[in-house]
């Protein structure tokens, strides 16, 4: 699985003009399941994200995780993170998990973040979404977690 993390002052998702999710201070998580990913992969990535210390402490150093500062998470599915653009001008999405496999993995990822103590909102899997955010910093990270048994 892959995730792009953006520290945000606020973020929201709209589908067909209607707001479906909104957070204040926290992190926007653009997440993608790839072929070979499993529930364990989703759990491990959620734990890494929840524990990542990139919020400022009293001295202004990136030293606190989202839970320590009362931040929320907005999880948005984004299969385009699986893109391979090494050949030609059109990216290949062959590495992306099929929707029937990706949907439960992304749901489990969001559920685990909630179990770890984060308020979690989600976009709508498979929908055409408008994502609006105010990046705080800007602070952006990309993380990947491969299945334990091999490649992802």
TILO-121410 format. One line per field, with one value per residue: z negated, x, y of N, C-alpha, C in turn; residue in one letter. Coordinates in Angstrom, 2 decimals, padded with zeros to 5 digits. Atoms other than C-alpha are relative to their C-alpha. Example, Ala and Ser with C-alpha at 12.3 -4.5 7.8 and 13.67 -1.06 7.14 Angstrom:
// TILO-121410
nZ: 000.00  000.06 .
nX: 000.89  -000.82 .
nY: -001.19  -001.19 .
caZ: -007.80  -007.14 .
caX: 012.30  013.67 .
caY: -004.50  -001.06 .
cZ: 000.00  -000.73 .
cX: 000.90  -000.77 .
cY: 001.20  001.09 .
residu: A  S .
// end
This chain:
// TILO-121410
nZ: 000.00  -000.01  000.51  000.02  001.20  000.01  001.23  -000.44  000.93  -000.21  -001.29  -000.19  -001.23  -000.55  -001.10  -000.64  000.63  001.41  000.89  000.59  001.10  000.32  001.24  000.30  000.09  -000.09  -001.14  -001.16  -000.38  -001.32  000.19  -001.14  000.18  -001.19  -000.11  000.99  001.35  000.79  001.20  000.83  -000.61  000.35  001.43  000.27  -000.53  000.89  001.23  -000.33  -000.20  001.29  000.86  -000.65  000.74  -000.91  000.51  000.84  001.47  000.51  -000.51  -001.46  -000.66  -000.37  001.05  000.54  -000.99  -000.13  001.22  001.06  -000.21  -000.23  -001.43  -000.65  -001.27  -001.10  -000.89  -001.34  -000.87  -001.20  -000.69  -000.88  000.64  -000.51  -001.39  -000.49  -001.14  -000.58  -001.45  -000.74  000.59  000.80  001.11  000.16  001.35  000.18  001.38  000.92  000.34  -000.56  000.96  000.99  000.97  000.60  000.87  001.40  000.56  000.37  001.14  001.17  000.30  000.70  001.26  000.93  000.47  001.01  001.18  000.62  000.70  -000.85  -000.67  -001.41  -001.03  -001.25  -001.26  -000.52  -000.86  -001.40  -000.48  -000.45  001.17  000.07  001.30  000.28  001.22  000.31  000.47  001.12  -000.05  -000.27  000.47  -000.79  000.02  -000.71  000.65  -000.62  000.83  -000.86  000.70  000.66  -000.76  -001.27  -000.63  -000.07 .
nX: 000.84  -000.68  000.77  -000.59  000.49  -000.16  000.46  000.94  000.75  001.35  000.18  001.33  000.27  001.35  000.41  001.17  000.27  000.38  -001.11  000.17  -000.95  -000.70  -000.77  -000.79  -001.43  -000.26  -000.75  000.68  -000.70  000.35  -000.44  000.14  -000.33  -000.61  000.12  -000.79  000.22  000.98  000.44  -001.17  -000.67  000.79  -000.16  -001.35  -000.12  000.78  -000.77  -001.11  000.56  000.46  -001.14  -000.96  -000.10  -000.23  000.68  -000.95  000.12  -000.02  -001.20  000.11  -000.64  000.91  -000.33  001.20  000.85  001.35  000.78  -000.50  000.45  001.44  000.27  000.89  -000.46  000.94  -000.52  000.57  -000.56  -000.60  -000.70  -001.05  -001.32  -000.63  -000.39  -001.37  -000.16  -001.34  000.04  001.00  000.56  001.18  -000.39  000.64  000.51  000.02  -000.36  001.11  000.88  001.35  000.90  000.55  -001.07  -000.46  001.00  -000.11  -001.31  000.03  000.91  -000.72  -001.00  000.70  000.50  -001.12  -000.34  001.01  -000.30  -001.21  000.36  000.14  001.28  -000.22  001.01  -000.44  000.64  000.88  -000.80  000.41  000.71  -000.79  000.02  -000.72  -000.69  -000.49  -000.80  -000.96  -001.19  -000.63  -001.45  000.61  -000.64  000.52  -000.82  000.51  -000.40  000.45  -000.12  000.13  000.46  -001.13  -000.48  -000.68  000.03  001.30 .
nY: -001.18  -001.29  -001.12  -001.33  -000.66  -001.44  -000.64  -001.03  -000.83  000.52  000.67  000.55  000.73  -000.16  000.87  -000.60  -001.29  000.14  000.35  001.34  000.15  -001.24  -000.03  -001.18  000.33  001.43  000.50  000.54  001.23  000.52  001.39  000.90  001.41  000.58  001.45  000.72  -000.54  000.75  -000.71  -000.27  -001.15  -001.17  -000.24  -000.51  -001.36  -000.88  -000.18  -000.91  -001.34  -000.51  -000.28  -000.89  -001.26  -001.12  -001.19  -000.73  -000.07  -001.38  -000.67  -000.11  001.14  001.08  000.95  000.60  000.67  -000.57  000.24  -000.88  -001.37  000.02  -000.16  000.96  000.56  000.10  001.04  -000.08  001.02  -000.59  001.08  -000.52  000.13  001.23  -000.26  000.23  -000.89  000.17  000.24  -000.75  -001.22  000.33  000.87  001.31  000.21  001.46  000.35  -000.29  001.11  -000.08  -000.65  000.93  000.27  -001.26  -000.61  000.43  -000.35  -001.41  -000.09  000.51  -001.03  -001.08  000.56  000.15  -001.34  -000.32  000.84  -000.55  -001.22  -001.17  -000.24  000.31  -000.23  000.62  -000.34  001.04  000.87  000.12  -001.18  -001.15  -000.87  -001.26  -000.05  -001.35  000.02  -001.05  000.71  -000.69  000.13  001.30  001.23  001.12  001.21  001.18  001.25  001.24  001.20  001.18  001.21  000.68  001.14  -000.29  -001.30  -000.64 .
caZ: 000.00  000.55  -001.16  -000.60  -003.85  -003.90  -007.16  -006.86  -008.65  -007.18  -004.34  -002.83  -000.13  002.10  004.40  006.89  005.13  001.71  -001.15  -002.29  -004.68  -006.49  -009.07  -010.78  -011.86  -010.87  -007.94  -004.49  -003.54  000.16  000.05  002.64  002.40  004.81  006.06  003.37  000.45  -002.36  -005.64  -007.50  -005.06  -005.73  -009.51  -009.50  -007.29  -009.52  -012.58  -010.87  -009.87  -013.34  -014.99  -012.53  -014.38  -012.07  -014.13  -015.97  -019.70  -021.91  -020.54  -016.93  -016.20  -014.33  -017.39  -017.97  -016.26  -015.28  -018.44  -020.70  -019.15  -018.74  -014.95  -012.65  -009.51  -006.18  -004.12  -000.37  001.98  004.90  007.19  009.31  006.70  008.26  011.60  013.52  015.89  016.99  020.52  023.00  022.15  020.56  017.08  016.48  013.49  013.65  010.10  008.58  006.76  008.34  006.76  005.04  003.35  002.70  001.11  -002.01  -002.42  -002.42  -004.79  -007.12  -006.93  -008.00  -010.67  -012.19  -012.35  -014.29  -016.62  -017.29  -018.57  -015.57  -014.48  -010.89  -007.93  -004.50  -000.92  001.25  002.79  006.59  006.79  008.65  005.70  005.28  002.51  001.02  -001.52  -003.21  -003.52  -006.79  -006.27  -003.61  -005.08  -002.79  -003.06  -000.94  -002.65  -001.29  -003.02  -001.12  -001.96  -004.33  -001.94  000.98  003.32  003.50 .
caX: 000.00  001.00  -000.06  000.72  000.35  -000.28  -000.41  -003.43  -005.07  -008.33  -009.53  -012.78  -014.15  -017.13  -018.95  -021.44  -021.16  -022.11  -019.61  -019.12  -016.18  -014.42  -011.66  -009.93  -006.29  -004.90  -003.71  -005.08  -004.19  -004.29  -004.15  -003.75  -003.90  -001.71  -001.84  -000.62  -001.55  -003.51  -005.16  -001.85  -000.30  -003.15  -002.79  000.97  000.69  -002.03  000.17  003.12  000.95  -000.60  002.83  004.59  005.84  005.38  003.31  005.15  005.80  005.96  009.44  008.22  010.04  008.24  008.11  004.49  002.17  -001.42  -002.87  -000.69  -002.02  -005.66  -005.46  -007.88  -007.39  -009.17  -008.64  -009.18  -008.74  -006.45  -005.56  -003.40  -000.64  000.00  000.85  003.92  005.00  008.32  007.12  005.34  003.15  000.21  000.74  -000.02  -002.16  -001.45  -000.05  -003.30  -005.43  -008.78  -011.64  -013.10  -009.73  -008.85  -012.12  -011.87  -008.15  -008.72  -011.66  -009.47  -006.72  -009.21  -010.75  -007.34  -006.53  -009.77  -008.92  -005.59  -007.43  -007.69  -010.95  -011.32  -013.36  -013.29  -013.97  -016.19  -014.38  -014.58  -016.34  -015.09  -014.14  -013.16  -010.57  -009.88  -007.14  -005.04  -001.60  000.09  003.79  003.66  004.44  004.03  005.33  004.99  005.06  004.77  004.25  004.87  003.15  005.35  005.61  007.10  006.51  003.71 .
caY: 000.00  003.57  006.76  010.41  012.34  016.06  017.95  020.24  023.12  021.80  019.59  018.43  016.15  016.84  014.43  015.85  019.22  017.83  017.75  014.14  014.59  017.40  017.77  020.64  020.31  016.96  014.96  014.29  010.72  009.86  006.06  003.32  -000.45  -002.38  -005.95  -008.32  -006.07  -007.69  -006.73  -007.00  -004.51  -002.06  -002.45  -001.91  001.18  002.66  002.12  003.82  006.78  007.14  007.14  009.44  012.50  015.47  017.89  020.66  020.56  023.65  024.43  024.21  020.94  018.14  015.95  014.93  012.48  013.23  011.70  013.85  017.05  015.98  015.92  014.10  012.02  012.31  009.15  009.46  006.52  007.35  004.46  006.77  006.43  003.01  004.65  003.58  006.34  004.89  004.09  006.27  009.22  007.42  005.98  002.32  001.41  -002.33  -002.28  -000.98  -003.53  -004.30  -002.32  -005.42  -006.01  -002.35  -001.25  -003.49  -002.74  001.01  000.57  -001.49  001.15  003.87  001.62  000.91  004.62  005.07  002.16  003.88  006.94  009.23  010.86  009.61  010.84  009.22  010.10  007.90  004.94  004.98  008.34  011.38  013.55  017.16  017.39  020.78  021.36  023.97  022.41  023.32  023.92  022.63  019.23  016.23  012.64  009.53  006.12  002.61  -000.69  -003.93  -007.21  -009.28  -012.19  -010.32  -007.47  -004.97 .
cZ: 000.00  -000.59  000.14  -001.14  000.14  -001.32  000.41  -001.16  000.06  001.38  000.09  001.36  000.39  001.13  000.55  -000.70  -001.47  -000.84  -000.66  -001.17  -000.21  -001.30  -000.18  000.01  000.05  001.20  001.07  000.46  001.33  000.04  001.19  -000.40  001.32  -000.02  -001.02  -001.41  -000.70  -001.25  -000.91  000.52  -000.40  -001.47  -000.31  000.51  -000.88  -001.29  000.23  000.11  -001.35  -000.90  000.58  -000.67  000.96  -000.34  -000.97  -001.49  -000.42  000.52  001.52  000.77  000.35  -000.91  -000.59  001.10  -000.07  -001.27  -001.11  000.14  000.27  001.45  000.52  001.30  001.01  001.02  001.33  000.87  001.28  000.71  000.88  -000.65  000.46  001.41  000.25  001.28  000.69  001.51  000.63  -000.74  -000.83  -001.13  000.03  -001.45  -000.33  -001.43  -000.99  -000.25  000.66  -001.05  -001.08  -001.07  -000.75  -001.02  -001.45  -000.65  -000.44  -001.18  -001.27  -000.46  -000.83  -001.36  -001.03  -000.53  -001.11  -001.29  -000.77  -000.64  000.83  000.46  001.51  000.82  001.26  001.19  000.40  001.01  001.40  000.56  000.57  -001.10  000.28  -001.40  -000.14  -001.32  -000.15  -000.63  -001.05  000.06  001.26  -000.53  000.72  -000.03  000.88  -000.71  000.81  -000.96  000.92  -000.81  -000.57  000.86  001.28  000.45  000.03  001.00 .
cX: 000.88  -000.91  000.84  -000.69  000.25  -000.54  -000.86  -000.55  -001.47  -000.05  -001.44  -000.10  -001.45  -000.20  -001.30  -000.43  -000.36  001.21  -000.30  000.95  000.72  000.76  000.60  001.47  000.21  000.82  -000.95  000.83  -000.54  000.57  -000.35  000.38  000.54  -000.19  000.93  -000.17  -001.08  -000.35  001.17  000.77  -000.72  000.17  001.36  000.17  -000.77  000.79  001.20  -000.49  -000.39  001.17  001.02  -000.02  000.34  -000.84  000.93  -000.31  000.07  001.20  -000.03  000.66  -001.04  000.29  -001.22  -000.80  -001.41  -000.82  000.40  -000.51  -001.50  -000.39  -000.91  000.64  -001.15  000.62  -000.74  000.67  000.51  000.85  001.12  001.38  000.73  000.54  001.47  000.12  001.34  -000.01  -001.10  -000.50  -001.25  000.42  -000.77  -000.44  -000.09  000.30  -001.14  -000.82  -001.35  -000.93  -000.54  001.03  000.40  -000.98  000.12  001.35  000.03  -000.95  000.70  001.07  -000.65  -000.51  001.12  000.46  -000.96  000.25  001.21  -000.25  -000.14  -001.45  000.24  -001.24  000.53  -000.72  -000.90  000.79  -000.61  -000.74  000.98  -000.12  000.73  000.59  000.59  000.76  000.79  001.17  000.69  001.50  000.61  000.84  -000.67  001.00  -000.65  000.55  -000.53  000.24  -000.25  -000.57  001.23  000.61  000.72  -000.18  -001.41  -000.02 .
cY: 001.23  001.04  001.27  000.73  001.49  000.52  001.19  000.81  -000.39  -000.65  -000.50  -000.68  000.25  -001.01  000.57  001.29  -000.07  -000.40  -001.34  -000.23  001.32  -000.17  001.38  -000.41  -001.50  -000.37  -000.54  -001.18  -000.49  -001.41  -000.88  -001.42  -000.54  -001.52  -000.65  000.51  -000.82  000.79  000.34  001.21  001.28  000.37  000.61  001.42  000.98  000.27  000.93  001.43  000.61  000.41  000.97  001.37  001.14  001.23  000.71  -000.11  001.47  000.79  000.14  -001.13  -001.05  -001.18  -000.70  -000.69  000.60  -000.16  000.96  001.42  000.08  000.20  -001.11  -000.50  -000.01  -000.94  000.07  -001.05  000.66  -001.05  000.51  000.00  -001.25  000.20  -000.31  000.83  -000.13  -000.18  000.83  001.23  -000.26  -000.94  -001.32  -000.13  -001.48  -000.40  000.23  -001.25  000.23  000.62  -000.93  -000.37  001.27  000.56  -000.48  000.34  001.46  000.22  -000.48  000.97  001.12  -000.48  -000.12  001.35  000.42  -000.79  000.54  001.36  001.25  000.17  -000.15  000.32  -000.66  000.61  -001.15  -000.83  -000.05  001.21  001.02  001.04  001.30  000.07  001.39  -000.04  001.28  -000.72  000.84  -000.25  000.60  -001.15  -001.15  -001.15  -001.06  -001.23  -001.17  -001.14  -001.20  -001.17  -000.73  -001.10  000.33  001.42  000.55  001.10 .
residu: X  X  X  X  X  X  X  X  X  X  X  X  X  X  X  X  X  X  X  X  X  X  X  X  X  X  X  X  X  X  X  X  X  X  X  X  X  X  X  X  X  X  X  X  X  X  X  X  X  X  X  X  X  X  X  X  X  X  X  X  X  X  X  X  X  X  X  X  X  X  X  X  X  X  X  X  X  X  X  X  X  X  X  X  X  X  X  X  X  X  X  X  X  X  X  X  X  X  X  X  X  X  X  X  X  X  X  X  X  X  X  X  X  X  X  X  X  X  X  X  X  X  X  X  X  X  X  X  X  X  X  X  X  X  X  X  X  X  X  X  X  X  X  X  X  X  X  X  X  X  X  X .
// end
